[in-house]
């Protein structure tokens, strides 16, 4: 396996492949002094102090298991400029500023089974992918791209290039595998898309954990100890750790032993754990794009957005007066209604001849029409000014409205923050954003969604107050700087001790130490610390192994993966019943794809066949334990990280494809 990157995701992905899948890995990173682990002034000093603090806390808690430490720290000491310096079990480090053709050749791409390009820059990943496809047309490539639409086109382009280079233009090769199976030659993923649902769900009380993949939505909800989690279509995905009710306790991880969370327990374990909370599969539904608005409602909506309510009433009153004058003109002159309306409008705009020879009634009507014309001028001027002001406001940043409460304060509108903002607005949750850079990636999205934004440094006094943090429901600190996120959370807690706080932290050990400290200091407030690379690395690793990872659900400090798997070629599934295929703590079959194998696509949520409901996929949930899995079946599997590695059946040094 070859992993190329310039931040923490590359290191964590390499550790995931080595420790979980037992793969040989070549890691291509910039020289050690140029690695962009965290672009923060004073990062080294802060990290050193907090690493010491984390180490002390871990030793005091007895969590000195090497598997619980930060995988990014597993890479050891690099030999700057050395090509081929060993830093860990089955890992070769290649130091290079960019993944050029020479660098990829030196890393062994021509002989590799899979390549992951996880640079922070999309253009760098695309350039390296095109080069790698030319060097090895049969190489499985996993790309990290933020731009979803561009990712789809690049995926199709690389698969088509692979099919042409290998002569598989009849649909039997790499491109066909991508379209009709799961041993895809090219897979495009986004760490932001993988982590955003978990971060958004953690910040909102009562919101379940969500996994979204191409329109498919899996929802899992945490249930308190003793709460009934049984019902039609529900299954227990995990048992929470025994320390969740302890204010000084820690979130469980793989090194927590029996006290930690248990993923995919069997019925006996679930029944015996009466004092533990559970994570259960609650619903499965379609989460595709929203339907376009009906055309009939567009003009009224535009009129309401352009003019205030007071101005709309003024215009309505003037129209009513004009109608009344026209009706009176018809009664007095006994003329045609159209002619009476025409004369009234001429009098209204003061362009009619004076009614010197007319009857007294017509003269009075002309005077009243002129008076109405005088009143109409300021109303028309106000309408023009309000329309211009509305257009100007739409291009400017909105301010938090008066009386706002129960909202979520989101810090940072970078890649992760933008995706989380979109998720929260899809859930109809009020949000106030805080961003220091007026040219940040998510500013345009905030304007489009009409979300209030406070421009300023969150560490400065008064910025969080302007976001009405004292009346907020939760704080989401998602900037790229650990110290900024921590400082914002501490300051917010000083203003509101019971505020729900979710921090994005780069280092997993640092996140654990922060979680313990904040939870001990504020036992009544919910605190969560999450690492984006920790949430995203399992999905990237699974894709490198040739599996379509639908998403990941965090269970405390462990991760539960959802993958699409063909039954053929897997003796753990083929010919077995659903009950026999279930392996507690490793994997569990959740759903069956009933689509004809010849019509299957990589998108599980796409409508297919007359038997599938409108807008839904051909998936059957809640399979009976007696159902026998056939060779042609395709299933959705829930698995742990190590369970998925064991299921794939890879061996150390295998080097080939599964």
C-alpha positions in Angstrom: 0.0 0.0 0.0 1.2 3.5 -0.8 -0.1 6.5 1.1 0.8 10.1 0.0 -0.2 13.1 2.1 0.9 16.2 4.0 -1.2 16.1 7.2 -2.4 13.9 10.0 -4.8 11.9 7.8 -1.8 10.3 6.0 -0.1 9.2 9.2 -3.3 7.9 10.7 -4.2 6.1 7.5 -0.8 4.5 7.4 -1.2 3.3 11.0 -4.7 2.0 10.3 -3.3 -0.1 7.4 -0.4 -1.4 9.4 -2.0 -2.1 12.7 -5.5 -3.1 11.7 -5.0 -4.7 8.3 -1.4 -5.8 8.8 -0.3 -4.3 5.4 3.0 -3.2 4.2 2.9 0.6 3.7 5.0 3.1 1.9 4.3 6.6 3.3 5.2 9.6 1.1 5.3 12.8 3.0 7.1 16.2 2.7 10.4 16.5 4.6 9.9 16.6 8.3 10.4 20.3 8.7 7.7 21.0 6.1 5.0 18.6 7.2 1.8 20.6 7.6 0.6 18.8 10.7 -1.0 22.0 12.1 -0.5 25.5 10.7 -0.5 27.3 14.0 2.0 29.7 15.5 3.4 28.1 18.7 2.0 24.7 17.8 5.2 22.8 18.7 5.4 24.4 22.2 1.7 23.8 22.9 1.8 20.2 21.6 4.8 19.4 23.7 3.2 20.6 26.9 -0.1 19.0 26.2 1.6 15.7 25.1 3.3 15.6 28.5 0.0 16.2 30.2 -1.7 13.5 28.1 1.0 11.0 28.9 0.6 11.7 32.7 -3.1 11.3 32.5 -2.8 8.1 30.5 -0.4 6.6 32.9 -2.5 7.6 35.9 -5.6 5.9 34.2 -3.6 2.8 33.3 -4.2 3.3 29.6 -0.6 2.8 28.5 -1.6 0.4 25.8 0.3 1.3 22.6 -2.8 0.7 20.6 -4.6 3.5 22.3 -2.0 6.1 21.5 -2.2 8.5 18.6 -1.5 6.5 15.4 0.1 9.6 14.0 2.8 9.3 16.6 3.5 5.7 15.6 5.6 6.8 12.6 8.7 7.3 14.8 11.6 9.5 14.0 12.3 10.3 10.4 15.7 10.5 8.8 15.4 13.8 6.8 16.2 13.3 3.2 16.6 9.5 3.6 14.9 7.3 1.1 13.9 4.1 2.7 14.2 4.8 6.4 12.2 2.3 8.5 10.0 3.9 11.1 7.7 1.1 12.2 6.5 -2.4 11.4 6.2 -2.8 7.6 6.4 0.9 6.8 8.8 2.7 4.5 8.9 6.5 4.5 9.7 8.4 1.4 10.3 12.1 1.9 9.4 14.3 -1.0 7.7 17.7 -1.4 5.3 16.4 -4.1 4.2 13.1 -5.5 5.8 13.4 -8.9 6.3 10.6 -11.3 9.8 9.9 -10.0 8.6 9.9 -6.4 5.7 7.6 -7.2 8.0 5.2 -9.1 10.4 5.2 -6.1 7.5 4.4 -3.8 6.7 1.3 -5.8 3.4 2.4 -7.3 4.0 0.1 -10.3 4.0 -2.9 -7.9 1.5 -1.6 -5.4 -2.0 -3.0 -4.8 -3.5 0.4 -3.8 -2.6 4.1 -3.6 -4.1 6.7 -1.3 -3.7 10.4 -2.2 -4.7 12.4 0.8 -3.1 15.8 0.3 -5.0 18.7 1.6 -5.1 20.3 -1.9 -7.4 18.8 -4.5 -5.3 19.8 -7.5 -2.2 18.0 -6.0 -4.2 14.8 -5.6 -5.7 14.9 -9.1 -2.2 15.5 -10.7 -0.7 12.6 -8.8 -3.7 10.4 -9.6 -3.3 11.0 -13.3 0.4 10.2 -13.1 -0.2 7.0 -11.1 -2.9 5.8 -13.5 -0.3 6.1 -16.3 2.3 4.2 -14.3 -0.1 1.4 -13.2 -3.5 1.1 -15.0 -4.6 -1.7 -12.7 -3.8 0.3 -9.5 -6.6 0.8 -7.0 -6.6 4.6 -6.3 -8.3 6.4 -3.4 -8.6 10.1 -3.8 -9.3 12.8 -1.2 -11.3 15.5 -2.8 -13.5 18.2 -1.3 -15.3 19.1 -4.5 -18.0 16.4 -4.9 -18.9 17.1 -8.5 -15.3 17.2 -9.7 -14.7 14.0 -7.8 -17.4 12.2 -9.8 -15.9 13.3 -13.1 -12.4 12.4 -12.0 -13.5 9.0 -10.9 -15.1 8.2 -14.3 -12.1 9.6 -16.1 -9.6 7.5 -14.3 -11.7 4.3 -14.6 -12.1 4.9 -18.3 -8.3 5.4 -18.7 -7.7 2.2 -16.8 -10.1 0.3 -19.1 -8.5 1.6 -22.2 -5.0 1.0 -21.0 -5.7 -2.6 -20.1 -7.9 -3.3 -23.1 -11.0 -4.0 -21.0 -13.3 -1.9 -23.2 -15.9 -4.6 -23.1 -16.8 -3.8 -19.5 -15.0 -6.7 -17.9 -12.2 -4.9 -16.3 -11.5 -2.0 -13.9 -14.2 0.2 -15.1 -16.8 -2.5 -15.0 -15.7 -3.4 -11.4 -16.4 0.2 -10.4 -19.8 0.3 -12.1 -21.1 -3.1 -11.1 -19.1 -4.2 -8.1 -17.1 -3.0 -5.2 -13.5 -3.8 -6.2 -13.3 -0.3 -7.6 -10.2 0.9 -9.3 -10.9 4.5 -8.3 -12.7 5.8 -5.2 -13.2 9.4 -4.3 -13.8 10.3 -0.7 -13.9 13.4 1.5 -12.8 13.5 5.1 -15.1 16.5 5.5 -18.1 14.5 4.3 -17.2 11.5 6.5 -16.7 13.5 9.7 -19.4 16.2 9.3 -22.5 14.1 10.2 -20.9 12.8 13.4 -19.8 16.3 14.4 -23.2 17.8 13.6 -25.1 15.1 15.4 -22.9 15.3 18.5 -23.7 19.0 19.0 -27.5 18.7 19.1 -29.4 17.1 21.9 -31.6 14.2 20.9 -30.1 14.0 17.3 -29.0 10.5 16.4 -25.8 9.6 14.7 -26.1 9.7 11.0 -24.3 8.0 8.1 -25.0 9.4 4.6 -23.7 7.9 1.4 -25.1 8.8 -2.0 -28.6 9.5 -0.6 -28.7 6.5 1.8 -29.2 7.6 5.4 -28.6 5.3 8.4 -29.6 6.7 11.8 -28.5 5.3 15.1 -29.6 6.7 18.4 -28.1 6.4 21.9 -30.4 5.1 24.5 -30.0 5.6 28.3 -29.6 2.6 30.6 -33.0 1.0 31.1 -34.7 2.7 28.2 -36.6 0.4 26.0 -34.7 0.2 22.6 -36.7 -2.7 21.2 -39.1 -2.3 18.3 -39.7 -3.2 14.7 -36.6 -3.0 12.6 -34.3 -2.1 15.5 -31.0 -3.8 16.3 -28.4 -3.1 18.9 -25.2 -1.8 17.4 -23.1 -1.2 20.5 -23.1 -1.1 24.3 -21.7 2.1 25.8 -18.9 1.9 28.4 -19.6 1.7 32.1 -17.8 5.1 32.7 -20.4 7.2 30.7 -22.2 8.1 33.9 -19.0 8.9 35.8 -18.2 12.6 35.6 -14.5 11.8 36.0 -14.6 8.9 33.5 -13.2 8.8 30.1 -14.7 7.9 26.7 -14.0 4.2 26.1 -11.6 3.1 23.4 -10.1 -0.1 22.2 -7.8 -0.3 25.2 -10.5 0.1 27.8 -11.1 -3.6 28.1 -14.5 -4.9 29.4 -15.4 -1.5 30.8 -15.1 0.1 27.4 -17.8 0.1 24.6 -18.7 -3.2 23.0 -19.5 -3.0 19.3 -22.0 -5.4 17.7 -22.9 -7.4 20.8 -25.1 -10.6 20.6 -28.5 -10.8 22.2 -27.1 -12.5 25.3 -24.6 -9.7 25.9 -27.1 -7.0 25.2 -29.6 -8.5 27.7 -27.0 -8.9 30.4 -25.8 -5.3 30.1 -28.8 -3.8 31.8 -26.9 -0.9 33.4 -25.3 0.3 30.2 -26.5 2.7 27.5 -26.9 1.3 24.0 -26.6 2.5 20.4 -29.5 1.1 18.3 -30.3 1.3 14.6 -33.4 3.4 14.5 -34.5 4.2 11.0 -33.4 3.9 7.4 -34.7 6.4 5.0 -33.9 8.3 1.7 -31.9 11.5 2.1 -31.5 12.5 -1.5 -31.7 16.1 -2.8 -34.7 18.1 -2.0 -37.4 18.6 -4.6 -37.3 21.9 -6.4 -39.9 24.5 -5.3 -43.1 24.7 -7.2 -43.2 27.5 -9.7 -46.5 28.8 -8.4 -45.0 30.0 -5.1 -42.0 31.8 -6.5 -43.4 35.3 -7.3 -45.2 35.6 -3.9 -42.0 34.5 -2.1 -39.9 37.1 -4.1 -42.5 39.8 -3.3 -42.4 39.0 0.4 -38.6 39.0 0.5 -38.2 42.3 -1.3 -40.7 44.4 0.6 -41.5 44.7 4.3 -44.8 44.0 5.8 -45.6 47.6 6.5 -44.9 48.6 2.9 -47.0 45.7 1.5 -49.9 46.9 3.6 -49.4 50.5 2.3 -49.4 49.4 -1.3 -52.5 47.3 -0.7 -54.3 50.3 0.8 -53.5 52.5 -2.2 -54.7 49.8 -4.6 -57.9 49.5 -2.7 -58.4 53.3 -2.8 -57.8 53.4 -6.6 -60.4 50.6 -7.1 -62.9 52.5 -5.0 -62.4 55.7 -7.0 -62.8 53.8 -10.3 -66.1 52.2 -9.0 -67.3 55.6 -7.9 -66.4 57.0 -11.4 -68.5 54.3 -13.0 -71.5 55.1 -10.8 -71.4 58.9 -11.3 -70.7 58.9 -15.1 -72.5 55.7 -15.9 -69.6 54.8 -18.3 -67.8 51.7 -19.1 -65.6 50.3 -16.3 -62.5 50.3 -18.4 -63.0 53.9 -19.4 -63.7 54.9 -15.8 -60.5 53.1 -14.7 -58.5 54.9 -17.4 -59.8 58.3 -16.4 -59.0 57.6 -12.7 -55.4 56.6 -13.5 -55.0 59.8 -15.6 -56.2 61.9 -12.7 -54.0 59.8 -10.3 -50.9 60.6 -12.2 -52.0 64.3 -12.8 -51.9 64.0 -16.6 -55.6 64.6 -17.3 -57.3 67.8 -18.3 -59.0 69.8 -15.4 -62.7 68.9 -15.1 -63.9 72.5 -15.4 -67.1 71.7 -17.3 -67.8 68.5 -15.6 -70.4 67.8 -12.8 -69.5 68.6 -9.2 -69.1 64.8 -8.4 -66.6 64.4 -11.2 -64.6 67.4 -10.0 -64.5 66.0 -6.4 -63.3 62.6 -7.8 -60.5 64.3 -9.8 -59.3 66.1 -6.6 -59.4 62.9 -4.6 -57.5 61.1 -7.4 -54.8 63.8 -7.4 -54.5 63.5 -3.6 -54.0 59.8 -3.9 -51.3 60.4 -6.6 -49.4 62.6 -4.1 -49.6 59.8 -1.5 -48.4 57.2 -4.1 -45.1 58.9 -4.8 -43.5 58.4 -1.4 -44.8 54.8 -1.3 -43.2 54.0 -4.7 -39.9 55.7 -3.5 -39.9 53.6 -0.4 -40.5 50.4 -2.4 -37.5 51.2 -4.6 -35.2 51.9 -1.6 -36.3 48.7 0.2 -35.7 46.6 -2.9 -32.2 48.0 -3.3 -31.6 47.5 0.5 -32.7 43.9 0.2 -30.3 43.1 -2.6 -27.5 44.8 -0.7 -28.4 42.8 2.5 -28.4 39.5 0.6 -24.8 40.1 -0.5 -23.7 41.2 2.9 -23.4 39.2 6.1 -26.4 38.7 8.3 -26.3 39.6 12.0 -27.8 37.4 14.7 -31.5 38.5 15.2 -32.7 39.8 18.5 -34.1 37.3 20.9 -32.2 34.4 19.3 -31.7 31.4 21.6 -31.2 27.7 21.5 -28.9 28.0 18.5 -25.6 26.4 17.7 -22.5 28.6 17.6 -20.1 27.3 14.9 -16.5 28.4 14.9 -14.6 28.1 11.6 -15.9 28.0 8.1 -13.2 25.9 6.4 -13.8 22.5 4.8 -15.1 20.8 7.9 -17.1 23.8 9.2 -18.8 24.3 5.8 -19.9 20.7 5.6 -21.2 20.8 9.2 -23.0 24.0 8.6 -24.8 22.4 5.7 -25.7 19.4 7.8 -27.2 21.6 10.6 -29.3 23.6 8.2 -30.6 20.5 6.6 -31.8 19.5 10.1 -33.4 23.0 10.4 -31.2 23.9 13.4 -30.5 27.7 13.9 -26.8 28.5 13.5 -24.5 31.5 14.2 -21.1 31.3 12.6 -17.8 32.9 13.7 -15.0 33.3 11.2 -11.9 35.4 11.2 -11.2 35.2 7.4 -13.7 37.2 5.3 -12.5 35.1 2.3 -13.0 31.7 4.0 -14.4 28.8 1.9 -17.7 28.7 3.7 -18.6 32.4 3.6 -20.5 32.0 0.3 -22.4 29.1 1.7 -23.4 31.0 4.8 -24.7 33.9 2.6 -26.7 31.5 0.5 -28.2 29.8 3.5 -28.9 33.2 5.1 -26.9 32.2 8.2 -25.7 35.0 10.6 -21.9 35.4 10.6 -19.7 37.2 13.1 -16.4 38.3 11.5 -13.6 38.4 14.1 -11.0 36.4 16.0 -12.8 34.1 18.5 -10.1 34.6 21.0 -10.8 38.3 21.3 -13.2 39.5 23.9 -16.7 40.3 22.7 -16.8 38.0 19.7 -18.5 35.1 21.3 -20.8 37.5 23.1 -21.8 38.9 19.8 -22.8 35.4 18.7 -25.0 35.2 21.8 -23.1 32.3 23.3 -24.9 32.9 26.6 -28.2 31.8 25.0 -26.8 29.1 22.7 -27.5 25.5 23.0 -24.1 24.2 21.8 -20.7 25.3 20.7 -18.9 23.6 17.8 -15.3 24.6 17.7 -14.1 23.4 14.3 -11.2 25.7 13.4 -7.9 24.2 12.2 -6.1 25.3 15.4 -6.3 23.1 18.5 -5.4 25.9 20.8 -8.0 28.2 19.4 -10.7 25.5 19.7 -9.7 24.8 23.3 -9.5 28.5 24.2 -12.9 29.2 22.8 -14.4 26.2 24.7 -12.9 27.3 28.0 -14.1 30.9 27.5 -17.6 29.8 26.5 -17.8 27.6 29.6 -16.8 30.5 31.8 -19.8 32.4 30.4 -22.2 29.4 30.4 -21.0 26.5 32.6 -23.6 24.0 31.3 -23.0 24.8 27.6 -22.7 21.7 25.3 -19.2 21.9 23.7 -17.8 19.9 20.8 -14.1 20.4 19.9 -12.2 19.4 16.8 -8.8 18.4 18.0 -5.9 17.1 15.8 -4.2 14.9 18.3 -6.3 12.0 19.7 -4.4 11.8 23.0 -4.8 15.5 23.4 -8.5 15.1 22.7 -8.8 12.4 25.4 -7.0 14.6 28.0 -9.2 17.6 27.2 -12.3 15.5 27.4 -11.4 14.2 30.9 -10.5 17.6 32.2 -13.5 19.4 30.9 -15.9 16.7 32.0 -14.4 16.6 35.5 -14.6 20.4 35.8 -18.2 20.6 34.4 -19.9 17.3 35.1 -23.3 18.6 34.3 -22.4 19.8 30.8 -21.9 17.5 27.8 -18.4 17.6 26.3 -17.1 15.9 23.2 -13.7 16.0 21.5 -13.3 14.6 18.0 -10.5 14.2 15.6 -11.4 14.4 11.9 -8.6 12.1 10.8 -9.7 9.5 13.5 -13.2 9.5 12.0 -12.1 9.5 8.3 -9.1 7.1 8.3 -11.2 3.8 8.6 -13.2 4.8 5.5 -10.1 5.5 3.5 -8.5 2.3 4.7 -11.5 0.3 3.7 -11.6 1.8 0.3 -8.0 0.9 -0.2 -8.9 -2.7 0.6 -11.5 -2.6 -2.2 -14.6 -2.1 -0.2 -17.2 0.7 -0.6 -17.4 2.2 2.9 -20.8 3.9 3.2 -19.8 5.7 6.4 -18.6 5.6 9.9 -20.4 6.1 13.3 -18.3 7.0 16.3 -19.1 5.1 19.5 -17.2 7.1 22.1 -13.6 6.7 20.9 -14.2 3.7 18.7 -15.6 3.6 15.2 -18.3 1.4 13.6 -18.1 1.0 9.8 -20.8 0.3 7.3 -19.7 -1.4 4.1 -21.3 -2.8 1.0 -20.1 -6.4 0.3 -20.7 -9.0 -2.3 -21.4 -12.4 -0.8 -19.5 -14.3 -3.5 -16.0 -15.2 -2.5 -16.6 -14.8 1.3 -17.0 -18.1 3.1 -18.1 -16.2 6.2 -21.3 -15.3 4.4 -21.9 -17.6 1.4 -24.3 -20.5 2.2 -24.9 -19.4 5.8 -27.9 -17.9 7.4 -28.0 -14.4 8.6 -27.8 -15.6 12.2 -24.8 -17.9 11.4 -23.0 -15.1 9.5 -23.3 -12.8 12.5 -20.0 -12.7 14.5 -20.3 -10.7 17.8 -17.8 -7.9 18.1 -16.7 -8.2 14.4 -19.5 -7.9 11.8 -23.2 -8.2 11.3 -25.4 -8.3 8.2 -27.9 -5.4 8.3 -29.6 -5.3 4.8 -29.9 -7.2 1.6 -29.8 -5.6 -1.9 -32.7 -7.2 -3.9 -31.7 -5.6 -7.2 -30.9 -7.9 -10.2 -27.1 -8.3 -10.3 -27.0 -7.2 -13.9 -28.7 -3.8 -13.0 -26.7 -3.0 -9.9 -24.8 0.2 -9.6 -22.4 1.6 -7.0 -25.1 3.9 -5.7 -27.2 1.8 -3.3 -29.8 4.5 -3.0 -30.6 4.9 -6.7 -34.2 3.8 -7.6 -34.1 0.5 -9.6 -36.6 -2.0 -10.8 -40.3 -2.0 -10.5 -40.2 -3.6 -7.0 -38.4 -0.7 -5.4 -40.4 2.0 -3.7 -40.4 5.5 -5.3 -37.3 7.4 -4.2 -35.8 4.4 -2.3 -33.3 1.7 -3.1 -34.0 -2.0 -3.4 -32.7 -2.7 0.1 -34.4 -5.0 2.5 -33.8 -4.3 6.2 -34.5 -6.4 9.2 -33.6 -9.7 7.6 -34.8 -12.9 9.5 -32.0 -14.9 11.1 -33.0 -17.9 9.0 -32.5 -16.3 5.6 -29.7 -18.1 3.7 -27.2 -15.8 2.0 -26.7 -16.7 -1.7 -23.7 -16.3 -3.9 -25.3 -13.6 -6.0 -26.5 -11.5 -3.0 -25.0 -8.2 -2.0 -25.4 -7.0 1.6 -24.8 -4.0 3.8 -22.4 -5.0 6.6 -21.8 -3.3 10.0 -18.2 -4.1 11.1 -15.5 -3.0 13.5 -12.2 -1.9 12.2 -10.5 -5.2 13.0 -13.5 -7.1 12.1 -13.5 -5.7 8.6 -9.8 -6.4 8.3 -10.4 -10.0 9.3 -13.4 -10.3 7.0 -11.3 -9.1 4.0 -8.8 -11.9 4.7 -5.7 -9.9 4.0 -2.4 -11.3 5.3 0.8 -9.4 6.2 2.8 -8.8 3.1 0.2 -10.2 0.8 0.6 -7.3 -1.6 -2.1 -8.6 -4.0 -5.8 -7.8 -4.3 -8.4 -9.6 -2.3 
